[in-house]
Amino acid sequence: MSSFIDEDPGPLLKRIVATQWATIARHAWAQYQQRGRGAIVASLQRPGAEGEEPLRYLTFRGDRDEIAQSSMAQLHRLVESYDPQTEAVVAVVLPDERTVFDVFADTPSPEDAAS
């Protein structure tokens, strides 16, 4: 595990969101308008690793019971309950493959960031 990632990656997620909020909010609103409810997903890569796009947008499709029984159930619950005008669901995939996520609200709101 990278030394910069604590056992509790929650503070790292909060720092990433705090420093990138304007971009996250703008992307979240644009994707919500195009694709519906979803989560902004960022991947932290190990230094030198060839990576994915900096931000992706994850939506859920399929049978609710199947999703509810999957490893994505908790993230799905957040996506189903957040307010897209004022909040964004953000997930970060860590270099050790753990994923941490939560709902965030800040200024500008996602809707206002797109203006």
Backbone torsions as a table, in degrees:
resi	resn	phi	psi	omega
1	MET	NA	142.0	178.0
2	SER	-63.6	144.4	-177.4
3	SER	-69.4	-21.8	-178.5
4	PHE	-80.9	-4.9	-179.9
5	ILE	-107.0	117.3	178.8
6	ASP	-73.8	170.0	174.1
7	GLU	-58.0	-37.2	176.1
8	ASP	-100.5	103.2	-177.3
9	PRO	-79.9	1.6	-180.0
10	GLY	-55.4	-46.9	178.3
11	PRO	-61.2	-35.3	176.8
12	LEU	-63.8	-44.4	177.8
13	LEU	-58.5	-45.2	179.9
14	LYS	-62.3	-40.0	178.8
15	ARG	-65.5	-42.7	179.3
16	ILE	-61.5	-47.5	-179.4
17	VAL	-63.3	-42.6	-179.0
18	ALA	-61.8	-40.2	-177.1
19	THR	-81.7	-21.0	-176.0
20	GLN	-117.4	15.1	-171.5
21	TRP	-55.0	-46.4	-176.3
22	ALA	-58.6	-43.1	178.8
23	THR	-68.0	-44.3	179.1
24	ILE	-60.0	-47.8	-177.7
25	ALA	-61.9	-45.9	179.9
26	ARG	-61.9	-46.0	-180.0
27	HIS	-65.9	-41.1	-179.6
28	ALA	-61.0	-44.7	-178.3
29	TRP	-68.3	-43.4	179.6
30	ALA	-60.6	-44.6	-179.6
31	GLN	-69.9	-37.7	176.7
32	TYR	-60.0	-43.6	179.8
33	GLN	-63.0	-35.6	-178.4
34	GLN	-85.0	-38.9	-167.9
35	ARG	-123.7	-8.1	-178.1
36	GLY	92.4	-165.3	-176.3
37	ARG	-60.0	140.7	178.5
38	GLY	-173.6	-172.3	-178.5
39	ALA	-127.2	140.8	171.4
40	ILE	-77.6	130.4	-179.0
41	VAL	-123.6	126.2	175.4
42	ALA	-118.3	145.6	177.1
43	SER	-113.7	129.2	172.2
44	LEU	-91.8	123.6	-178.4
45	GLN	-101.9	152.6	171.1
46	ARG	-67.8	148.5	179.1
47	PRO	-53.1	133.0	179.4
48	GLY	86.3	-6.4	-179.3
49	ALA	-78.8	138.4	174.1
50	GLU	-76.5	135.1	-169.0
51	GLY	-121.8	-177.7	177.3
52	GLU	-88.1	-176.6	174.2
53	GLU	-61.3	149.8	-178.1
54	PRO	-60.8	-40.0	178.5
55	LEU	-131.5	134.5	173.2
56	ARG	-120.4	169.5	178.3
57	TYR	-127.0	121.2	-177.5
58	LEU	-103.2	123.5	172.9
59	THR	-115.9	161.5	-179.1
60	PHE	-111.2	128.7	174.6
61	ARG	-131.8	147.1	177.6
62	GLY	123.1	-175.6	-176.8
63	ASP	-67.8	126.4	-178.3
64	ARG	-58.9	-40.0	-179.9
65	ASP	-64.3	-39.1	178.9
66	GLU	-65.3	-43.7	178.4
67	ILE	-64.2	-41.9	-178.1
68	ALA	-62.3	-25.7	-179.2
69	GLN	-96.6	0.9	-177.2
70	SER	-91.4	174.5	176.5
71	SER	-70.7	-9.5	-179.8
72	MET	-95.8	7.3	-174.3
73	ALA	-58.1	-45.6	-177.8
74	GLN	-66.4	-41.8	176.9
75	LEU	-63.7	-40.9	178.1
76	HIS	-60.2	-41.7	178.4
77	ARG	-60.1	-41.6	177.9
78	LEU	-64.2	-43.1	-179.7
79	VAL	-63.3	-35.4	-179.4
80	GLU	-75.8	-19.3	-172.4
81	SER	-114.5	-8.5	-177.6
82	TYR	-75.8	163.4	177.1
83	ASP	-99.7	104.7	-174.5
84	PRO	-61.9	-22.7	179.0
85	GLN	-72.8	-31.0	-173.7
86	THR	-120.7	-11.0	-174.6
87	GLU	-132.3	163.7	172.1
88	ALA	-138.4	140.3	171.9
89	VAL	-90.5	125.3	-177.2
90	VAL	-123.8	131.6	176.5
91	ALA	-123.6	141.1	175.4
92	VAL	-124.1	126.2	175.3
93	VAL	-91.9	117.6	-176.4
94	LEU	-81.1	160.4	179.8
95	PRO	-57.5	-26.6	179.5
96	ASP	-89.3	13.2	176.2
97	GLU	78.3	-1.2	172.2
98	ARG	-71.0	152.7	176.1
99	THR	-124.8	132.8	178.1
100	VAL	-121.7	141.4	-176.2
101	PHE	-153.5	159.3	177.3
102	ASP	-168.2	175.9	175.9
103	VAL	-101.2	136.2	-178.6
104	PHE	-129.3	149.0	173.5
105	ALA	-137.5	135.7	179.0
106	ASP	-158.4	-175.7	176.3
107	THR	-112.1	140.1	-1.4
108	PRO	-72.9	155.5	175.9
109	SER	-66.7	160.9	177.1
110	PRO	-52.8	-44.2	-179.7
111	GLU	-62.9	-43.4	-179.8
112	ASP	-70.8	-31.7	-179.7
113	ALA	-64.7	-26.6	-178.7
114	ALA	-79.2	-14.1	-177.2
115	SER	-78.2	NA	NA
